[in-house]
Amino acid sequence: MSNQNFSLTWSVLEEDSGSLLREFLSKCDISKRALTDIKFKGGSILVNGIIVTVRERIEAGDVVTVIFPPELASGGLLPEPIPLDVKYEDEFVLVVVKPPAMNTIPSREHPNGSLANGLAGYYKKTGIQATIHIVTRLDRDTSGLVLIAKHRHIHHLLSGQQKMGQVKRRYQAISEGLVAGPGGVVDAPIGRKSTSIIEREVRNDGRHARTLFQVLAHTASHTFLKLELQTGRTHQIRVHMAHIGHPLAGDDLYGGSRTEINRQALHCFELKFLHPFTKRMMLFQEELPEDMKNLLEVK
């Protein structure tokens, strides 16, 4: 497979013998949008090496190949030579570590220097002809593991996993004050604060949000936590910890102090997903960054 000519191939089994190709491709999770793109933007579908339409009837032993149209580089996204901390890469996915003080995608306030800009630069340097497809995003000042799909169809498959709760991320955080007990659950709806376009808050008319947390250790004034999201709301961990009276250290948007750390002390340390093609369970972990380690060592 080349990035300019992304293709997938299947052998037809007995259970699909006699099926319409359209039905077979639907079972293979080829979306209607993908089929439309293939038809009108330069892709093709082959059975045993012969170009066919989705109305073709297939038999056991047939070899079906889908050749997707070439993707264009992301328009309007400036490629930048930003060094990337790559944890894993194959022809389908990329896992990188995002440092704090870096946007995942450009914003009005920070139009350059984002992870997406760095990915565009990396793609250009290595000859990957594709749009930037970031599957899991992190806030600007949250560090940790990020999953990227190298093709639109891969993004489609991983987004499906996300909707089923099968792309799992776990976080480490340092909150202000001493959180009592071994851990717990915060189940409180989150919505946009009426006076802000950025800030969120717990509110009755918000969307359902549920966060699990476990106390790992205490310092004299902070608590080291492990957290897992059961929903994916904007600023969810930050809002929920502030809601229970323990905002994250450094998170001045939600009541934390920047005296000892100049960003919210939040790190995505674990990423787990099912590889969309090898079907292997992929698990990645990344150690705590230095600024959070230093905060834990303050007595």
Phi, psi and omega in degrees: 000131171253155181292334178284340188220060184297129182219156177228147182227139177227151169260134183281128179269168183303323183296339180256004181298132181090356180284155168288145180301324179302316180293319180298315181293327175296319176297329179276007177066034170273117187287161176298324178298319180296319179296321177296316178298318179299320183291320190250350187239018169106011176267184177201160177236130183237144169239119183054038176084000181250131180293131183225175172257172181289355177274356179297142175262133186252157181234160178304136181094346176295149175250118182257129178235130175250121176253115182279153175298150176296141176272148174267152173300151184301115181293135178082356179261114184286120175293131180232145181279061181270125179299135179250139174267091185273121178270329183200144175207135166223194185285353184248319187225163178220135174239124181232162176257120178270128175282165172293166181063032175222124174293150172288316176231159180298152175228173179299320181286329182228078184287345181232169173080010181278167175301320179298320176299317178295321177295318178299320176295320179295317179298317181296317182294322185262002175079023176274115182265091183201158170285155178279119181241095180268120185276316182240121182257155175232150174301158182309314185263009172266133180261166170129196190283137179228136180258130180236136174264140184267004178204153181304318182293323178295320177299318177302315181293316181289327175296324175298318176298318180301315181297332179271003181073024185260354170261109189250134176234139174238149188237154167246143182213160174237119181257161177278144180081176183256107179286125183280153174079179183280344183151194181172198182230135169250116181239094185210130184293144183240136175218171178289138176290133188296337183263007185216147174269350183252314191286141174248166178205161171286125180209149186300329182266012179282179178273147181306133180215134185219126182233130173263140177220150180229132178280124179261322183193164175236146162255191180296330187226001183225163177235131177268126189234152166245134186226152176222133179272133172257354169222172186233062181274152177302131178060025190303309182298317182297315180292315183294320179292322175296323181298325180267013174089012181227069179300156179291142175303136179083353184267078185290345175293328184242026172099003177276161181259141177262018181299320188247347177209139189260027172202164179297133184279077184220132188217125175278100187266346183220136178227130183223131178204160176272124180299127188294344182241317178282341182064018174277144174282123183256129181229127179231143176227148181224130184292162182297136178290163189300320184296325178284322175301315181298322180295322179291337181273352177286123182263000000 
